[in-house]
Amino acid sequence: MALFWKKKDTENIPEAALTLPEHIAFIMDGNGRWAKKRGLPRKFGHREGAKTFKKITRYCKDIGVRNVSFYAFSTENWKRPKDEVDAIIELFREYIVDVRNYIGEDVRVLFLGDKTIFDDDLQKKMNDLEEDTKDRREMTMLLAINYGGRDDIVHAAKILAQKVRDGEINPEDITEDMFTPNLYTLDVPDVDLMIRPSGEQRTSNFLIWQSAYAELYFTDILWPDFTPENLDKAIEEFNKRSRRFGGV
């Protein structure tokens, strides 16, 4: 399979002009519908979606994407049936054990969201993986679990509020540049391209601050069926957009 920048007829876009997004974010949607179409319990859709997650992570690394984020489980997803939630958390445990087998030894891993809701063993595994990979920089892979964009902003605001209370900073000195490193994404640059499969056309509280100027790409394909070729199409569409960041 040809990587996107090697294609010869990319909708009349010169090969040299193609730009690879520095940060791609995926809303992994459609697992439940994928299972329902096949008469299967929803947990089978999540397991199939996990296979796609691994495949797309590897592909992003292969083509040189520096930062890739995945929306795995939101703060609102706890409202789902307990058996479905349990299945998702179990997949997550398996992911942590298996992660080095499919991302290699040169990828930094960050978990976005409030970890304290998980049991001590899972929290330790998450913290250990972040610590073990913190100096790796070929690619940063961010997995959002128990994450909400509004909660992310509140979390950062609380950190700055504490610094004001402790006399470390003055309220009038707070800027966007000061605020951003206190988000769960730390030093990772803002999202350039946000992709949502499944036909839904909303960002669902994912990386609200970080996606202020992101290009949005929606497709009817369900996440378990999403392929590297589909990602190529999204990147090609990204290259047709004019990103002005509020300018002319």
C-alpha positions as CSV (number, residue, x, y, z in Angstrom):
1,M,0.0,0.0,0.0
2,A,1.4,3.4,-1.0
3,L,1.8,6.0,1.6
4,F,-0.2,9.2,0.9
5,W,2.8,11.3,-0.1
6,K,3.9,8.8,-2.7
7,K,0.6,8.8,-4.7
8,K,0.9,10.2,-8.2
9,D,-2.6,11.6,-8.8
10,T,-3.7,13.2,-5.5
11,E,-6.6,15.3,-6.8
12,N,-4.3,17.6,-8.8
13,I,-2.3,18.5,-5.6
14,P,1.4,18.6,-6.4
15,E,3.2,15.9,-4.5
16,A,5.7,18.4,-3.0
17,A,2.9,20.5,-1.8
18,L,1.3,17.9,0.5
19,T,1.5,18.7,4.2
20,L,1.4,16.1,6.9
21,P,-0.6,17.3,9.9
22,E,1.6,17.5,13.0
23,H,-1.2,16.4,15.3
24,I,-4.2,14.2,14.2
25,A,-7.0,13.5,16.6
26,F,-9.4,10.6,16.2
27,I,-12.9,10.2,17.7
28,M,-13.2,6.5,17.6
29,D,-17.0,6.3,17.0
30,G,-19.2,3.5,15.6
31,N,-18.1,0.4,17.5
32,G,-21.5,-0.3,18.9
33,R,-23.3,0.2,15.6
34,W,-20.7,-2.0,13.9
35,A,-21.6,-4.8,16.3
36,K,-25.4,-4.2,16.0
37,K,-25.3,-4.5,12.2
38,R,-23.8,-8.0,12.7
39,G,-26.2,-9.0,15.5
40,L,-23.4,-9.0,18.1
41,P,-23.1,-7.5,21.6
42,R,-21.6,-4.1,21.6
43,K,-18.4,-5.3,23.4
44,F,-17.5,-7.2,20.2
45,G,-17.5,-3.9,18.3
46,H,-15.2,-2.3,20.9
47,R,-12.8,-5.2,20.5
48,E,-12.8,-4.8,16.7
49,G,-12.3,-1.1,17.2
50,A,-9.3,-1.8,19.3
51,K,-7.7,-3.6,16.4
52,T,-8.3,-0.6,14.2
53,F,-6.8,1.6,16.9
54,K,-3.6,-0.4,16.8
55,K,-3.5,-0.5,13.0
56,I,-4.0,3.3,12.7
57,T,-1.4,4.0,15.4
58,R,1.2,2.0,13.6
59,Y,0.3,3.6,10.3
60,C,0.6,7.2,11.7
61,K,4.0,6.3,13.0
62,D,5.1,4.8,9.7
63,I,4.1,7.9,7.7
64,G,5.7,10.3,10.2
65,V,2.8,11.9,12.1
66,R,4.4,13.4,15.2
67,N,1.4,13.5,17.5
68,V,-1.8,11.3,17.4
69,S,-4.7,11.4,19.9
70,F,-7.5,8.9,20.3
71,Y,-10.8,9.5,22.1
72,A,-11.4,6.1,23.8
73,F,-13.7,6.8,26.7
74,S,-15.3,10.1,27.8
75,T,-16.4,11.3,31.2
76,E,-20.0,10.8,29.9
77,N,-19.5,7.2,28.9
78,W,-19.9,5.9,32.4
79,K,-23.6,6.2,31.8
80,R,-23.5,3.2,29.5
81,P,-24.5,-0.3,30.6
82,K,-22.1,-1.7,33.2
83,D,-21.1,-4.7,31.0
84,E,-20.1,-2.5,28.2
85,V,-18.1,-0.2,30.4
86,D,-16.4,-3.2,32.0
87,A,-15.5,-4.6,28.5
88,I,-13.9,-1.2,27.5
89,I,-11.8,-1.0,30.7
90,E,-10.7,-4.6,30.2
91,L,-9.6,-3.7,26.7
92,F,-7.7,-0.8,28.1
93,R,-5.9,-3.0,30.6
94,E,-4.8,-5.3,27.7
95,Y,-3.6,-2.3,25.7
96,I,-1.3,-1.2,28.5
97,V,0.3,-4.7,28.7
98,D,0.6,-5.0,24.9
99,V,1.5,-1.4,23.9
100,R,5.2,-1.8,23.2
101,N,4.4,-4.7,20.8
102,Y,2.7,-2.3,18.3
103,I,4.1,1.1,18.8
104,G,7.8,0.3,19.2
105,E,10.3,1.6,21.6
106,D,10.5,5.3,20.4
107,V,6.9,6.5,21.1
108,R,5.9,8.6,24.1
109,V,2.5,7.7,25.7
110,L,0.3,10.1,27.5
111,F,-3.1,9.4,29.1
112,L,-5.6,12.3,29.0
113,G,-8.2,12.5,31.7
114,D,-8.7,11.9,35.4
115,K,-6.9,8.7,36.3
116,T,-8.0,8.7,40.0
117,I,-11.3,7.0,39.2
118,F,-9.5,3.8,38.3
119,D,-8.2,1.2,40.7
120,D,-4.7,1.5,42.2
121,D,-3.2,-1.2,39.9
122,L,-4.4,0.4,36.7
123,Q,-3.3,3.9,37.8
124,K,0.2,2.5,38.5
125,K,0.4,0.9,35.1
126,M,-0.7,4.1,33.4
127,N,1.8,6.2,35.4
128,D,4.6,3.7,34.9
129,L,4.0,3.7,31.1
130,E,4.1,7.5,31.0
131,E,7.3,7.6,33.0
132,D,9.0,4.9,31.0
133,T,8.3,6.6,27.7
134,K,8.6,10.3,28.7
135,D,11.9,10.9,26.8
136,R,10.8,9.3,23.6
137,R,10.0,11.8,20.9
138,E,9.6,10.1,17.4
139,M,5.9,10.2,18.0
140,T,3.6,11.0,21.0
141,M,0.5,8.9,21.3
142,L,-2.3,10.3,23.5
143,L,-5.1,8.1,24.7
144,A,-8.1,9.9,26.2
145,I,-9.9,7.8,28.8
146,N,-12.3,9.3,31.4
147,Y,-11.7,12.5,29.5
148,G,-13.8,15.5,28.8
149,G,-12.7,18.7,27.1
150,R,-14.5,20.9,29.6
151,D,-13.1,19.0,32.5
152,D,-9.6,19.4,30.9
153,I,-10.1,23.2,31.0
154,V,-11.4,23.2,34.6
155,H,-8.4,21.0,35.6
156,A,-6.0,23.5,34.1
157,A,-7.8,26.5,35.7
158,K,-7.6,24.8,39.1
159,I,-3.8,24.4,38.8
160,L,-3.4,28.1,37.9
161,A,-5.8,29.1,40.7
162,Q,-3.7,27.3,43.2
163,K,-0.6,29.1,41.9
164,V,-2.4,32.4,42.4
165,R,-3.4,31.4,45.9
166,D,0.2,30.4,46.7
167,G,1.5,33.7,45.4
168,E,3.4,32.2,42.5
169,I,1.6,34.2,39.8
170,N,-0.7,37.2,39.6
171,P,-4.2,36.7,38.0
172,E,-3.5,39.5,35.5
173,D,-0.4,37.7,34.3
174,I,-2.3,34.6,33.1
175,T,-2.2,34.2,29.3
176,E,-3.1,31.5,26.8
177,D,0.5,30.5,26.6
178,M,0.6,30.1,30.4
179,F,-2.7,28.2,30.4
180,T,-1.9,25.6,27.7
181,P,0.9,23.6,29.4
182,N,-1.5,22.9,32.3
183,L,-3.9,21.0,30.1
184,Y,-3.6,17.2,30.0
185,T,-1.9,17.4,26.7
186,L,1.1,19.2,28.3
187,D,3.6,20.3,25.6
188,V,1.8,18.6,22.7
189,P,0.9,21.1,19.9
190,D,-2.7,21.9,19.0
191,V,-4.7,19.6,16.8
192,D,-4.4,20.2,13.1
193,L,-6.8,17.5,11.8
194,M,-9.7,16.0,13.8
195,I,-11.3,12.9,12.3
196,R,-14.6,11.4,13.3
197,P,-16.0,8.2,11.6
198,S,-19.6,6.9,12.0
199,G,-21.5,9.8,10.2
200,E,-21.9,11.9,13.4
201,Q,-20.8,15.5,12.8
202,R,-19.7,16.9,16.2
203,T,-16.6,16.9,18.3
204,S,-18.3,15.6,21.5
205,N,-16.3,17.5,24.1
206,F,-12.9,16.2,22.8
207,L,-9.9,18.5,23.0
208,I,-12.0,21.7,23.0
209,W,-9.2,24.1,23.7
210,Q,-6.6,22.2,21.6
211,S,-8.8,22.0,18.5
212,A,-9.8,25.6,18.2
213,Y,-8.4,25.9,14.7
214,A,-8.4,22.2,13.7
215,E,-9.7,21.1,10.4
216,L,-12.7,18.7,10.9
217,Y,-13.1,15.6,8.7
218,F,-16.3,13.4,9.0
219,T,-16.9,10.1,7.3
220,D,-19.8,7.6,7.4
221,I,-17.3,4.7,7.8
222,L,-17.6,3.1,11.2
223,W,-14.4,3.1,13.3
224,P,-13.8,-0.7,13.1
225,D,-13.9,-0.4,9.3
226,F,-11.6,2.6,9.2
227,T,-8.4,1.9,7.2
228,P,-5.1,3.6,6.4
229,E,-6.5,4.4,3.0
230,N,-9.3,6.3,4.7
231,L,-6.7,8.2,6.6
232,D,-4.9,9.0,3.4
233,K,-8.2,10.5,2.1
234,A,-8.6,12.6,5.2
235,I,-5.0,13.9,4.9
236,E,-5.6,14.7,1.2
237,E,-8.7,16.6,2.1
238,F,-6.7,18.5,4.8
239,N,-4.3,19.6,2.1
240,K,-7.2,21.2,0.1
241,R,-8.2,23.4,3.1
242,S,-7.0,27.0,3.5
243,R,-6.0,27.4,7.1
244,R,-6.0,31.2,7.9
245,F,-6.2,31.1,11.7
246,G,-8.4,34.1,11.8
247,G,-6.5,36.0,9.2
248,V,-7.3,36.8,5.5
